[in-house]
Amino acid sequence: MTGIGFGEATVAPQGKLLVELRALNHRFLEVRVRVSRELADVATHAEIAVRERFTRGRIEVVVRGEAIGGAAPALDRERAERAYRELVALRDHLAPGDPVPLSLLGAVPDLFVAHDASPEELRDALKRAFDAAACDLDAMRAREGASLERDMRAHLGRVSTLVHDVEGLAPAALQASHNRLRERIARLASSAEGTLDKSRLEQEIAILADRSDVAEEIARLRSHAEQLSALLGNDGPVGRRIDFLLQEMTREANTIGSKSADVAIARAVVELKVEIERMREQAQNVE
């Protein structure tokens, strides 16, 4: 499903790492990562995080940093305070009562230090920012998923109605197939030279009638529809299983269409395949 999510995390001392996630529909998992130059080392970790979190879709990750590389020097307050206390102690020893100006600290080395984020700090910030962005994306996809589930259940309800219709039409269609076979054989027997083996004819009629029976296909279609309904209520990744079930439902519908010569069943099969195809299109949005 499509969606977008944003997340950020602080990086000492005043830096910030920003993650943007975009999800687009795709049959498989495709990951694209874009990072700024100073964050090149975290690109691999960003891709790993995506593959651990998602199973389907085209996921685009953008990672940016603010005040991470080349940070301005910061005062080492502890070192400065310690140095000033030492200067005050020296004043008290040499010239009690004289002022100790703060400007003297300028002569103390290494009071200001530049702190660039370490690789460990960057990875930790990436994880926090990525998790926040993924949660934001999941919330958006959950809203879309609820709408998608309602739409697919509507199509599935239509499929169940059509399967019920085909099941109701099947006995009469099968009987009509029996009658047509008997009539054709009767015409053949009346025009054939000699006599026909009646037991052999009955056997052939039974074989041909069995080939016209769609009860098994109807039962499998109903079973697939029930499994699909259960999957639509599942919180985990179900896209590939839904794809498989819809593929099998299409196969059963095609078989019913090829077995039956009944016009009403043929019309129902066409509508059935239309509904299944609509669900297959929607299934491309399911992770």
N, C-alpha and C positions, 0 to 999 in steps of 0.2 A: 504494500500500500504506500501511497505517497505521503509525504509529511516533511516537516522541518523542525529542528530542535537546536537550542542554543545553551551553552554552558560556559562557565568561567571559574577560574581558581586563582588565588593569589600566589605569587612566588616572591620569597623574601629578597630584598627588604621591601620594595614597593612595586615590584613587577606584577603582571597579570597575564594569564594564559587563557585564550578564548578558543572555543571549539564550536564549529557549526556543522550540523549533520543534515543532509538532505537525502531522502529516500524516494526513489522512483520505481515504477513497476518494472519487473524483470523476472523472467522465468527462473533464472538461477541467481547466485550471489556474485555480484561484480562490485569490486571496491576500488574507489579512486581517492587518493589522498593528495592534498595540496598543503604545503607548509611554507612558511617564510624561511629565508636563508639561515637565520640564526637558530632555527628549530629543526634543521635537517636531520639531526640525530634521533628525533622522536617520531619520524615518519613511519618507520617499521612498527613501532609500538602502537601507533594509531591504527594501522591496518590490522594488527593482531587483535586489538580491542574490538574492532568491527566484526571480525570473523568469529570471535567468541560470543558476541552478543546477537548477531543476526544470521539467518540461514538463507534468506532469499531477498532479491531486489537489487537495484543498483544504488549503492550507498556512496555518497560523495562526502568526504570529510575535509574541512578547511580548518587549519590550526594556525592561529596568529598569536604573537606575543606583544606585550606592551611593557616597555622599560625593563626588558630582561637582559638583552645584550648591551654591554657598554654602560652599565648603570652609573649614575653620578656617585662620587665618593661620599661615604657616610662617616660621621664622627664616631669613633670608638669611645663612648662615654665612660666606660669603666676605666680605660687607660688614662683618659684625660683627668678624671676625678682623682685617680691615684697619683698622677704626676702633680696635680695642684696641691694635694695634701703634703706631698714631699717638699714642694716649694715653700709652703706655709711653715712647715716644721723647720726648714733651713732658715727662714726669716726669723722665727722665734729664737733660734740659736745664735744667729749672727747680729741681727738688728731688730730687736723686739719693737713692735709698734709701727714699723714701716709698712706701707701698702705693698700688696702683691698683685700687680696688674695681671689680668687674664691674657694680655698680649704675650706674656712670657711663654704661654703654652705653644705659641707658634714655633718656638725653637725645639719643641719635643718631637722627635721623629715618629712617623707611622701613627699619628693620631687620627688621620683620615684614611679610610680604606675603601677600595672599590670592591663591591660584592657581586659577582656574577653567579647566577644560579648554577648549581652543580647538576650533572646528568641525573642524579637520584632525585633532586628537587623537581626537575623538569618532568620526569616520569610520574612522580607522585601528583604533581599539578595536572598533568595530562589525564591521569586516571580520574581525578575528581571532576575536572571540567567535562570529560567525555561522559561520565556517568550522569551528570546533570543534563547534558545535551540529549543523551539517549532517553532519559525519563521524560524530557519535554517532547521529544519525537514520539515516544510511545503513547503519551497522552493524546496527541493529535491523531495518531493512527488508530487509537482505540475508538475515538469518535467516528472516524471513517469506517472502521470495522463494524461498528454497530449498525450503521446504515447499510453497509454491504451485506451483512447477515440477513437483515430484513428483506433486502431485494432478492437474495438467493433463495431464501425460504419461500418467497412468493412464487418463484419459478419452480421450486421443488414441489410446492403444493399443486401447481398446474400439472407437473409430471405425474404425480400420484393420481390425479383425476383422470388423466389420459390412460394410464396403465389400467385403472379400474374399468374404463370404457372398453379398452381392448379386451380385457378379461371377460366382460359381459358379451362382447360380440364374437368371441372365439368359438364357443360351442356351435352356434348357428353356422359360422363360416366353415368349421370343420365338417359339419353334417352336409353342407352344400358341396364341399369338396368330395365327400364320399359319393353323393348322388351323381355328380358330374363324372366321376370315375366309372361308376356302374353303368351310366348311360353310354359312355364311350365304349366300354367293353361289350355291352349288349349290342351296339351297332356293329362292332367288330365281329362278334360271334355270329350275327345274322348274315353277314356278308362273307365270312370266311368259309373256305372249303373244308369240309370235314367237321369234326367236333373239337371244342376247346376243353382243356382240363379244368373243371370248375374249382377244384381244390387249389390248383396252381393260381387261378385267377383271384381267388379270395386272398391268397397269400400276398400277391402283388398289390391288391387293393389295400391290405393292412399296412404294407411297407410304405406305399405312397401316402396313405393317410397319416402315418406316423411322422413322415417328413413334413406334413402340413400342420402338425400340432405345435402350438406356440406356448403351451403351459409352462415348460421349463424356463423359457426366456422371460415370461411374465414374472415367474417366481424370483429369478435372479435380478430382474429390474427392481422389483419391490425390495429385495434385500439390499441392493446397492443404494436405493433411495433412503432406506432406514439408516444405513451406515453413514451416508452423507449428512443426514439430519443430525446425527450424533456428533460428527466432526465439527459442524458449524457452531456447536456450543462448547468446543474445546478451546482452552486458552493457549495451548502450545502451538508450535509450527505444524500446520496441517495442509499446506498448499499442495505438496507433491502427492499426498494421499487423496486429496480431493480431485486432482488431475487424473489420477489413476482410475478412481471410481467413475468419473464422467466419461473417460475413455471406454470403460467397460459397458457403461450404460448406452453409449453410442453403438457399440458392437451389438448389444442385444436388440436395440431398436432396428438396426439394419437387418438382423437375422429375421425378426418378425416380419419386416417388410418384404423380404425375399421369400418367405414361406407362405404367406397368405396372399390370396388373389382377391380377397374381399375389398370392395371399394371403400367402405366405411373404415375398416382397419387401416387401409393404406393412407387415408386422410388423417387418421389419428396418429399414425407413425410419423407423418411429415410434421405435424404440430409438435409431436414429442421430440423429434430431432432439433426443431427450432428452439424449444425450451432448453434442451441440454446444451446446445451450442451457445446460448446466451449465458448459461452458467459457466461454461468453459472460458468465455471471455472474461467474466467476472473473477474466475479463479486465478487469473494471472495477477490479480491484486492481492492475493492471500499469501502470507508468508508460510 
